[in-house]
Amino acid sequence: MATKQEKTESLAHSILDHFSTMEGLNERTKNVLNKVGTLNYRKQQHQQELYKIESQLQTQQALLEALSLAKLMLIDKGKQEK
């Protein structure tokens, strides 16, 4: 199986077959950098959304635990009154 370095070198040779000038390589690099920036921005947005969802989930789980405990306390209180 090829290593990451070998795959990178193979890809670089393929790129040179398609882009024989520095101008072509620079243009392609610019396009790829734009895509990387866009993807990083989208990733950051999704991470922020995920954080909000996880926070809401934790709040609801804590509320559920408190409700369950309140039920047990009410049952226990009812038994003590009898």
C-alpha positions as CSV (number, residue, x, y, z in Angstrom):
1,M,0.0,0.0,0.0
2,A,1.3,3.4,-0.9
3,T,2.3,5.8,1.8
4,K,0.9,9.3,2.0
5,Q,4.2,10.7,0.7
6,E,4.1,8.4,-2.3
7,K,0.5,9.3,-3.0
8,T,1.3,13.0,-2.8
9,E,4.3,12.6,-5.2
10,S,2.1,10.7,-7.6
11,L,-0.6,13.3,-7.5
12,A,2.1,16.0,-8.0
13,H,3.3,14.3,-11.2
14,S,-0.2,14.0,-12.5
15,I,-0.8,17.7,-11.8
16,L,2.4,18.6,-13.7
17,D,1.0,16.6,-16.7
18,H,-2.1,18.9,-16.8
19,F,-0.5,22.2,-15.7
20,S,2.8,22.8,-17.4
21,T,3.1,26.5,-16.5
22,M,3.5,28.3,-13.1
23,E,0.4,30.5,-14.0
24,G,-1.7,27.4,-14.4
25,L,-0.5,26.0,-11.1
26,N,-1.0,29.3,-9.3
27,E,-4.6,29.5,-10.6
28,R,-5.4,26.0,-9.5
29,T,-3.8,26.6,-6.1
30,K,-5.9,29.7,-5.7
31,N,-9.0,27.8,-6.5
32,V,-8.1,25.0,-4.0
33,L,-7.3,27.5,-1.3
34,N,-10.7,29.2,-1.8
35,K,-12.4,25.8,-1.5
36,V,-10.4,25.0,1.7
37,G,-11.4,28.3,3.2
38,T,-15.1,27.7,2.4
39,L,-15.0,24.2,3.8
40,N,-13.3,25.4,7.0
41,Y,-15.9,28.2,7.4
42,R,-18.7,25.6,6.9
43,K,-17.0,23.3,9.4
44,Q,-16.8,26.1,12.0
45,Q,-20.5,26.9,11.5
46,H,-21.5,23.3,12.0
47,Q,-19.3,23.0,15.1
48,Q,-21.0,26.0,16.6
49,E,-24.4,24.5,15.8
50,L,-23.4,21.2,17.3
51,Y,-22.2,23.0,20.5
52,K,-25.7,24.6,20.8
53,I,-27.5,21.3,20.2
54,E,-25.2,19.5,22.8
55,S,-25.9,22.3,25.3
56,Q,-29.7,22.0,24.8
57,L,-29.4,18.3,25.0
58,Q,-27.6,18.5,28.3
59,T,-30.2,20.9,29.7
60,Q,-33.0,18.6,28.7
61,Q,-31.2,15.6,30.2
62,A,-30.7,17.4,33.5
63,L,-34.4,18.4,33.5
64,L,-35.4,14.8,32.8
65,E,-33.3,13.6,35.7
66,A,-34.8,16.2,38.0
67,L,-38.3,15.2,37.0
68,S,-37.6,11.6,37.6
69,L,-36.2,12.4,41.0
70,A,-39.2,14.6,41.8
71,K,-41.5,11.6,40.9
72,L,-39.6,9.4,43.3
73,M,-39.7,12.0,46.0
74,L,-43.5,12.4,45.6
75,I,-44.0,8.6,45.7
76,D,-41.8,8.4,48.8
77,K,-43.8,11.3,50.4
78,G,-47.1,9.5,49.7
79,K,-45.8,6.3,51.3
80,Q,-44.7,8.2,54.4
81,E,-48.1,9.9,54.8
82,K,-49.9,6.6,54.9
